[in-house]
Amino acid sequence: MVRMADIVSRLEELRGTVHVFPLNGECREKILSIESNIKAALGIKVINKGVTECLSRQHVLCIIKRASFRPPPEPTVMLISDDGVVLGEEILPHRKKEFLESVKEDIIWLSDEFVMYPGRKGERGESFVMPPVSFPEVEEFGMLDVVSCSPSAPADMMLRKMHGFEDNPKLASILIGFNAPEGVEL
């Protein structure tokens, strides 16, 4: 039978993990409040779908991590128009070669890991969207609806401060939300 302690232990074993802990209801509410007021440069809306989905799960764990933690398996940020056109997206380093071989349109690199598609046009406004990302290490335990995300910088700072970590730019947090299968008590 799977126990929460088994999942926490597995996450503590991952390279770059500093600390793992479950989020309580108060912490979840504070994160949602912070995330609802985030804006990017030029007033562009930021929608952290990953946080919303993660916090809607039965169980949420937080990892405080160093830069040596493994990269995410999927992109963590996209620029999307209000009508759903992907105007830009993160290209993770381990997927860059594959991306460059497959891209069939003009691109502009805004940074080493973010491209814009100047030929794509959307209607109305645009938002930076941070989608939920898979987390295989928790899925391995048979947990359901597993999603992970990075909270915004203010939510990340609040999380670390609440759990006794100084403001250290070398640390960041990841949230992992999941549901237990029917009949499994964690």
N, C-alpha and C positions, 0 to 999 in steps of 0.2 A: 504494500500500500504506500502510495506517495504521500510524503509529508511536506509541509511548507519548508521545513528545515533542510530537506534534501534539495529543493530548488534553490534556496538561498546559498547553500554550500556549493552547488554547481556554479552559480554566478560568482561567488567569491574566488573560485579557482581560475576564472578567466584572467588572462594577462592584462594588466592595467587596472584591474579593479582595486579600489581603495576601501570601499565600504558598501554594504547592501542592507537595506532596511525596508519594511512595509510602510506605506503611507496611511495615515489615519484620515478620518473624515475632515477634520479641521484643515489639514494640509492640502487635501484635494480641493476644498472650497477656496483656499487662498490662491492656489495655482490657477483655477478657473477664472477668478476675479482678475488676476494679473494678466492672463492671456487675452481677456476680452478687450483690453485697452492698448494692445501693441500695434504700433505703426512703423513702417519702414521709411527709408529716405523718400523725400518728396511726397510724404503723406500717403504712400501706397499701403493699402490694407494688408495685414498679415493674418492669415487664417491657419491656425495650428490644428488641423484636423486630427493629427496624431494624438495631441493632448486630449482633445475632446473624446475621441474613441477610447483611448487608454483609460481615462478616468471614469468611463462608463462601465468598465468591467468590474466583476466581483472583487478581484484582488489586484493590487498595484504595488509593485516593488520598485525601489529606486536604487540605481547604482551610481555611486560617486566614482568617477574614473579619471585616469591619466590619459595622455595622448597616445600611449602605447596600446590602448584598447583596440580591438579589431575594428575595421571600418564597417559601416552599415552595409547590409546586403543589397539595398536599393537606394535610389536618390532620396534625399531628405528635404529638398526644397525645389519648387517649380514656380514659374511666373505664368499664371493662367488668366485669360480674359474671362469676363463675366459670362460669356457664352461658351466657355469650355475649351478654347483654343490654347494649346501650350505654346507660349511665346518665348520661354526660356526654361532651362533646367540644369540641375547639377549633374555633372559627369564625374563619377567616382574614379579615382586614379586607376584602380584595377580593371576598369571597363573602358578606359580612354582609347586604347588601341582598337578594340572591337567597334567602338562608336565611330572613330575616324574612318575605318574601313567601310562602314555601312551608311554613313550620312550621305544623302543625295541632294542636299540643298545648301544654300549659303548659311554660314554661321559666323557669329562674332563672339570671341572669347572675352568675357568681362573679367574673368579671373582664371587661374589655373584649373578651376573646377566648375565653372558656370558658363554656359553658352546661351546666346540669344539667337533667335531665328528671325532675321530682318524681313524675310519674305512672307511671314505669317502675320495676318491681321485679325484681330478680334473686334467684336462690337462692344461698345460701352467701356467700362473700366477694366482694371486688372488688379489682381491680388497675388501676393506671394503666398503659396500654399505649402504647408509642411505636412505631407501625407503620413499616415501610419506606416510603419516599417515592420517587417517580420522579425522574429527573434527565435531562431531555431533551437537555441539551448533550452528554452522553456517548452517549446513544442515537443521536444524529445520526451518530456514527462507525460505526454498525453493531454496536456492542458488545451482548452478550446479558445478560439477567438483571440489568439495571442497577437498583440500589437505592441510596438515600442515607439518611442519618440524622444526628441530632445525638447525640453521646455525652453521658452525664451530666456534671454540673459537675465532679466529681472526675476523670473520664477526660479531659474537655476540658482541664482545668488541667495534667494530666500530659502530654498531647500537646504543648501549647504550651511547657511548661517544657523537655521533651526536645529541642525544636527551636529553643530560644534566644529564646522570647518571654516577656516579663515577665508577671506576673499583672496583666492589664489587662481590666477589666470591659467595655471597648468592643470586645473581640475575642472570637470564638467559633470553634469548629471544626465542620466538616461532613465526614462520611466518605462516600465514594462507592465502592461495590463493583460489579464487573462481571466477566463472563467474555468471553474473546475467542472469536470464531467459529472453528470447526475450521479448521486450516491457517494461522491468523494468529498470528504470534509478535510479542509486544510487548516 
